[in-house]
Amino acid sequence: MASLNDAYNELLAINAKLNVLHADNGQLLAGQVAIRTAINAGTAATKEVKDAVDAGTVVLKAIEQGQEVTNTILLHLSHQTDAMICSLEAIARHTCGILNEVHRQTGIQTGIAASDAALLDIAKTVNPDAALDLARRMALQAAQEACCPPPVEAPICNDKPCPAPQPLPERKAGPVKKGGARK
């Protein structure tokens, strides 16, 4: 049979093993705390990276929207430039045609003026009574036109404008929501 002393020694051995277990458990708890601290630090770092990526995404979305507006404006300006070029080409064609016609008419009118002056001089010399009657009728016609001017002839050239591009639509810039879309 075991004695009280044996039982006491056995209790001391158990107590020593409990102390070892307690020390090991303390080290395990300290390890768990270190692991938990590392996990928390990693989680915080991951959240910081995510926040930085989200902020970068918002900035990139704003840049993308600005680029879309710029592209729309450039396309509109390109259409306006095309319309201006079309108008300038029409002006150039008309101007060239007018200059050619004026040059041709100037030669014709110079010949007519010389012939007219010669015929008038001959007519006045041959028939002086008719020359006086003509001067009187011209004075009456001038007085009548001063009172009641004749109707004005419609112009022979009517401008046909080139089609203009549609105006740019108004874009309302609102605050940017998280994720990059405008409210």
matplotlib code that plots the C-alpha trace (Angstrom):
import matplotlib.pyplot as plt

x = [0.0, 1.1, 2.1, 1.2, 4.7, 4.4, 1.1, 2.8, 5.7, 3.2, 1.4, 4.7, 5.5, 2.0, 2.4, 5.7, 4.1, 1.2, 3.8, 5.4, 2.0, 1.2, 4.4, 3.8, 0.2, 1.5, 3.9, 1.0, -1.1, 1.7, 2.1, -1.6, -1.4, 1.5, -0.3, -3.5, -1.4, 0.2, -3.2, -4.6, -1.6, -1.9, -5.7, -5.0, -2.3, -4.7, -7.4, -5.0, -4.0, -7.7, -8.5, -5.6, -6.8, -10.4, -9.1, -7.0, -10.0, -12.1, -9.3, -9.1, -12.9, -12.7, -9.9, -11.9, -15.0, -12.8, -11.4, -14.9, -15.9, -12.7, -13.3, -16.9, -15.8, -13.0, -15.5, -17.9, -15.0, -14.1, -17.6, -17.6, -14.3, -15.8, -18.7, -16.3, -14.2, -17.3, -18.4, -14.9, -14.8, -18.1, -16.9, -13.7, -15.7, -18.1, -15.3, -13.4, -16.6, -17.3, -13.8, -13.9, -17.3, -16.3, -13.2, -15.2, -18.0, -15.4, -14.1, -17.6, -18.7, -15.6, -16.5, -20.2, -19.2, -17.0, -19.7, -22.4, -20.4, -19.9, -23.6, -24.7, -22.5, -23.7, -27.4, -27.0, -25.4, -27.9, -31.1, -30.7, -34.5, -34.5, -31.5, -33.4, -36.6, -34.5, -32.9, -36.5, -37.8, -34.8, -35.4, -39.1, -38.1, -35.6, -38.3, -40.7, -38.2, -37.4, -41.1, -41.9, -38.8, -39.0, -39.2, -35.8, -34.8, -34.2, -30.5, -29.4, -27.3, -28.8, -26.4, -27.0, -25.3, -23.5, -25.1, -23.9, -23.2, -25.6, -24.6, -22.9, -25.3, -25.0, -23.2, -23.8, -20.8, -21.9, -19.8, -18.2, -19.5, -17.3, -16.6, -16.2, -19.7, -21.3, -24.4]
y = [0.0, 3.5, 5.7, 9.2, 10.2, 8.4, 10.3, 13.6, 12.9, 12.0, 15.3, 17.2, 15.5, 16.3, 19.9, 20.2, 18.9, 21.4, 24.2, 23.0, 22.9, 26.3, 27.7, 26.1, 27.4, 30.9, 30.6, 29.4, 32.3, 34.7, 33.1, 33.5, 37.1, 37.6, 35.8, 37.9, 41.1, 40.1, 39.2, 42.6, 44.4, 42.5, 43.3, 47.0, 47.0, 45.2, 47.8, 50.6, 49.1, 48.6, 52.2, 53.4, 51.4, 52.7, 56.3, 55.6, 54.1, 57.3, 59.4, 57.3, 57.4, 61.2, 61.3, 58.9, 61.2, 64.2, 62.4, 61.5, 65.2, 66.2, 63.7, 64.9, 68.5, 67.7, 65.8, 68.8, 71.2, 68.9, 69.0, 72.8, 73.0, 70.8, 73.2, 76.3, 74.6, 73.9, 77.6, 78.8, 76.6, 78.0, 81.5, 80.8, 79.3, 82.2, 84.8, 83.2, 83.1, 86.7, 87.8, 85.9, 87.4, 91.0, 90.7, 89.6, 92.2, 95.0, 94.4, 94.3, 97.5, 99.3, 98.5, 99.5, 102.8, 103.7, 102.8, 104.5, 107.8, 107.7, 107.0, 109.7, 112.3, 111.3, 111.4, 114.8, 116.3, 114.9, 115.5, 118.2, 118.4, 114.8, 115.3, 118.1, 115.9, 113.1, 115.3, 116.5, 112.9, 111.8, 114.6, 113.6, 110.0, 110.9, 113.0, 110.1, 107.6, 110.0, 109.9, 106.3, 104.1, 101.0, 97.6, 96.1, 93.0, 89.9, 88.9, 86.2, 84.5, 83.0, 81.5, 77.9, 77.4, 74.2, 72.1, 73.0, 70.4, 70.0, 72.0, 70.1, 68.8, 70.4, 68.1, 68.6, 67.7, 66.3, 64.9, 61.6, 58.7, 56.0, 53.6, 56.5, 57.1, 60.5, 61.0]
z = [0.0, -0.8, 2.0, 2.6, 1.7, -1.6, -2.2, -1.3, -3.7, -6.4, -5.8, -6.0, -9.3, -10.6, -9.4, -11.2, -14.4, -13.9, -13.6, -16.9, -18.5, -17.1, -18.5, -21.9, -21.9, -21.2, -24.1, -26.3, -25.1, -25.9, -29.3, -29.9, -28.9, -31.3, -34.1, -33.5, -33.5, -36.8, -38.3, -37.1, -38.6, -41.9, -41.9, -41.3, -44.1, -46.5, -45.7, -46.3, -49.7, -50.6, -49.6, -51.7, -54.7, -54.2, -54.1, -57.3, -59.0, -58.2, -59.7, -62.8, -63.2, -63.0, -65.6, -67.8, -67.6, -68.4, -71.4, -72.6, -72.4, -74.2, -77.0, -77.4, -77.6, -80.1, -82.3, -82.2, -83.1, -86.0, -87.3, -87.0, -88.9, -91.7, -92.0, -92.1, -94.8, -96.8, -96.5, -97.4, -100.5, -101.7, -101.1, -103.1, -106.0, -106.1, -105.8, -108.7, -110.8, -110.1, -110.9, -114.2, -115.1, -114.1, -116.3, -119.3, -118.7, -118.3, -121.8, -123.2, -121.4, -122.6, -126.2, -125.6, -124.0, -126.9, -129.4, -127.4, -127.2, -131.0, -131.7, -129.3, -130.9, -134.4, -133.3, -131.6, -134.7, -137.2, -135.1, -132.5, -131.9, -130.9, -128.6, -126.7, -126.5, -125.1, -122.4, -121.4, -121.2, -119.1, -116.7, -116.3, -115.8, -113.1, -111.3, -111.5, -110.1, -107.3, -106.4, -107.1, -107.4, -109.7, -108.0, -107.0, -108.9, -106.8, -106.5, -108.8, -106.1, -102.9, -100.3, -99.4, -96.0, -95.2, -92.4, -89.0, -86.4, -83.5, -80.4, -77.6, -74.9, -71.5, -69.0, -65.4, -63.3, -60.0, -57.1, -57.7, -55.7, -54.2, -57.0, -59.6, -60.9, -60.7, -58.6]

ax = plt.figure().add_subplot(projection="3d")
ax.plot(x, y, z, "-o")
ax.set_aspect("equal")
plt.show()
